[in-house]
């Protein structure tokens, strides 16, 4: 792999020595989080993204080199390798170039050209291609035999041979490929009779866009409509331009009969061979590019979700809301352990408000509850309203429950709660998500979390690979408590995996908890390399060594001990003493073992050991709207960003359907990536621009909501925007409306 260091360095604009260091560490079995965090001195402080790019480029170059060697051997074994071919292969820099060179020598099913050659027509084809002035009928008649019965058949065979020669010419394919790259248009149209059934693809019933400009989400949408049988699609440049380009190269307009045959062959080449072949190639290429873009969006959303603000250890009452079947209530202690379950009915005809109120008040007193967690799915808003109406003076959080049902039915949930039903498991998961989103969400398939873009349409192997990388990155960025982490969380720690995670849990149980990181070396099958990779990401609170609670790696303990000794204090007294730490001279401790980057990282960690990089959680209240029929154009309401795509962001404003803020409505400037403006779980104000009840769509604007709040319109001014909706009310700002006199709303709803 080291032989790829220079080309990778050139492509990624890095120093070769940095790339060599990363490739060496990867070959030694180091993980990307470990390299990024603890080998900065070797890599020049490359981050995880750069290291991942180096790994990806090395993988591509390895595959490219292997394919080039295969093609070279295949042509050589056929006895057809020439100096010219060898030179072309040596200079090829893309897989497309390699495949174009290989095409004439590639084993293939019997073609029209092969059949013509077997019939002895190749000399005729070569003579016609010269386009000289000769009696073409008389020449063709020389090739009649038991297979070729007429001169028309002979000339057709000659044209088939010419067509294949043109199609298999690497230079020609490269030229037409460039035309596709610059001029090809993706077009789609609805299949007759599928208009109603395929209504969700209405935007693509008559659609065309240059492939050089089309965004990934539109590619995936058209492809989905095509694969589901609702759309026709094509990818090609203007046929007239393509034919003129080919004719300019092969056709001699000298008026001879042979030149007219060549012109026919050129047209046949493009329509039968080149265009379909390149359309397939570009469809695959566009799909791969769109997949990668969608996967990048998903991975970034997943990262933001996994790093959502944790509430931390609190005694919690969590509720999985429901209408007919009631609301499932669970009590969790500050470690997330299940203490008690209950059921209340507060919705629809079976509601028992007084009984439910008494149950909640009793549970709060009995278990000294500190916070409420309520799932935001069916009946979530109404349950939130009910709890707030009790005026218990405790914080109430609506928790995103996407994927909770998947967890509830999973083997992981059955293992954790074998005696509880699905609904109880779901309520526990909702509560634990509030305590620590990362620790709970790692138990769920990332595709089920609901933050993707066309996740079911993209390459599933690549999606899983990238999402797993993201989970690993997030877990190691935060670190795990070695004495409380589940085996699912531990399995994502650098160097661990599912098998070692189980061994750690088993050993932890046997010894009654870890008191030092060194005890990890006692875990069966956890050797020195695994310890090196994982130790810095494991935390032991209140352990024997105060450094075990920090991100300082055990290999740097001697460095810290030396610093403390020089200051004539203990390591424990140095940890957290920002004034003393600031006085330490970094250069004094630079050595072969510890470089400047490592020393600075150690000092930074000593100032605030084990600091969680995630922000603190904030409470949030929706406006008093509960269903799409309550939403009116002109409202300015609070919302939470729930999903980010390249074309815009989805915002939960408290009704069943999330609204869409198109990328053009995010800010008063040009935006290419919505992440420039917002992040997942951001609290935002949005203005309702459109309500389409029939299609359950809500159009929102952050830009115009900000304009409203910064400058109120002059009296008598009419709103600038026009929006379509079923019902309209005068513009109003609901962002500052309290959730109400909640009890009076409930009385109105339930007649109590």
Secondary structure, DSSP 8 states (H G I E B T S, - for coil): -GGGHHHHHHHHT--HHHHHHHHHHHHTT--HHHHHHH-HHHHTS--HHHHHHHHHHHHHHHHHHHHHHHHHHHHHHTT---HHHHHHHHH--SHHHHHHHHHTTS-----HHHHHHHTT-HHHHHHHHHT-SS-HHHHHHTT--SS--SHHHHHHHHHHHHHHHHHT-HHHHHHHHHHHHHH-EEEEEE-TT-TTTTGGGGGGTEEEEETTT--HHHHHHHHHHHHTTSEEEEEE--HHHHHHHHHHHH---S--HHHHHHHHHHHHIIIIIIHHHHHHHHHHHHHHHHHHHHHHHHHHHHHHHHT-----S--EEEEE--STT-EEEEEE-TT--EEEEEEE--SSTT--HHHHHHHHHHHHHHHT--EEEEESSTTHHHHHHHHHHT----EEEEE--TTHHHHHTSHHHHHH-TTS-HHHHHHHHHHHHHH-HHHHHTTS-GGGSS--SSTTTS-HHHHHHHHHHHHHHHHHHH-EETTT--HHHHTTSTT--HHHHHHHHHHHHHHTS-SSGGGGGGSTT--HHHHHHHGGGEE-TT-SSGGGGSS--GGGHHHHHHHHHHHTS-HHHHTT-HHHHHT--GGGG--SS--HHHHHHHHHHHHTTT---S---------S--SGGG--BT-EEEEEEEEEETTEEEEE-SSSS-EEEEGGGS-SS--S-GGGT--TT-EEEEEEEEEETTTTEEEEEHHHHHHHHH----TT---S-----SSB----B-TT--S-SHHHHHHHHHT-
